[in-house]
Amino acid sequence: MPKPTRDDIMAVLRTVNDPELHRDLVSLKMIKNVAIDDGRVNVHVELTTPACPMKDQITRDVTRAIQSLDGVREVHVEFSGQVRADNRPRNILPDVKNIFAVGAGKGGVGKSTVAALLAVGLHRAGATVGLMDADVYGPSIPTMMGVAGAKPAVDGDHILPVDARGIKLMSIGFMIDPDKPLIWRGPMVHGVVKQFLEQVNWGPLDYLVVDLPPGTGDVPLTLAQSLPMTGAVIVCTPQDVALLDARRALMMYRQLNVPCLGIVENMSFYICPHCGHRDEIFDHGGAKRSAEELGVPFLGAIPLNTDVRILIGEGTPEKLFSSAGDAILQAIQNVATATAGQISIRNLQPSAQPTLSIE
């Protein structure tokens, strides 16, 4: 019986495409090792993110391709994850592979909740994650992440982010009296955002999640002026008025040449924990329809859920991944993996530098 060679294996793997990136695994440099022992083939595939949702499909496709060769008795596929970087030149945060914003056209849609859940979801998948609370007028992230009242340490000329159970976190909420409102003009907001980008020692990160203030104002402008962003996630609720504001947010990102990674529909529906009845309190599906009309990805729908409210309020969102019901857990994981997938796709595409064109 003929024995397959490494060249034979690599040749058939050139016919196997990554389901999201639509390029073959060999040209993407995802095949890190091939070992052959008496008809048993072991393949090591390095995914472009540890949050990849396509492992099962890749396993099936790789196994099927290799088993088409004579002399193959058994195929074993193992995975690792290495987040690809946004390779555009960046003068600040050179050790951060990807920086993406979470924004909304209006307040009250759960933007900060989604930002926190994305950070936790990506971290639990195995990525190194930072969370920058740029919502300077309503810095709720420290409370949501269970580190309200923490004081960042200083190391020479740099501020050290607070460690929120493995996620690096920085917020203006650490530096102000929580009982006093911030009444700041644009230049002051600009200065804080620049300080968070230039003077915080974030260290090496796969993803830096930036929670923006609602609306279209100074903070996204400052970010776009300061560095090339991998993209932005837009959060909205299903009803028409929220969708109109989400469209305006999308137009702003396009004007700033910041790619839209996709739209998340938050508070999409409610399932009664007692009887299982599903109620679409704020309508349902509007974000998905809008995403299709606007030509941007739909990243998923997160239901209105009591566990989310309680655990976010207690500052323990990571418990959602162990104690929440299957529906809410799956919804959160779907949004996190879809976001990571879109980032991987964007990083394989040529992108222009961010430019401002304000009319």
C-alpha angles and dihedrals in degrees: 000000000000116000120226116238129213089255089055091052093048091048094057091042088060085070093057115089129199102249094227103033095042094216128108120269094239097054088046088056090234095133104088101167141006120193124184123193121170095322095321112117123197117192125189112206119192109207122213089238133015086228092065110142094196102074094114093050092046090050091052094046094046092046093049093049095049094044088059088073121090115250097029112129102166138012126202122186122196127184141211128172130229116174112227116229131236094248099199112123113268127181095199131046093017092168094056109092099197134015118191133170130222110211144160136201091232140015126260098047097106097257095150091046090054091047091053093046091049091051093049093044094052091045093051089050088061104266126130106243140187126191119206115194102211093163089108096174095050109023101181099148095091090057093045091050095045098246102103110148095026118138119216115233122236124228110189107297094349136081117226115223119239115257110236100188094305098330117104110229136188127177139162083232089078091060107043139064104265091215095057123077121233110240101183135156122225097267091057092051089047090053094052093050091048090050092052090051100042107027104036113090099224093166121198113344136170091206135014109195114203117201105208129202113257119268131023111300149111101323100060089043091053092048093049091048093048105049144348109273122212089222149289136264116214119210122201142152123241101256122102098247092055091047091054090055091046089055090054090051090051091051089052093053091048090050089052091046091240110146116239108232090194149282127283120204107214124193085019096160142338128236116198108235091213105048103012093237113156117221123186095209097173096029119263141246098023094120092052092050091047091049090053092048093048095044097240130123121268106225098192147276126275116201127226101262137177094216090057092051094048100043095042088049091050092049095243106109091151088071088069086073092059109026107029124096121270094254097057093040092052091046093053093045091049092054093046094048093044090052092049089048093052090050090053090050092049092050091060092053126080109250133194122233115265111266133182120232107169117177 
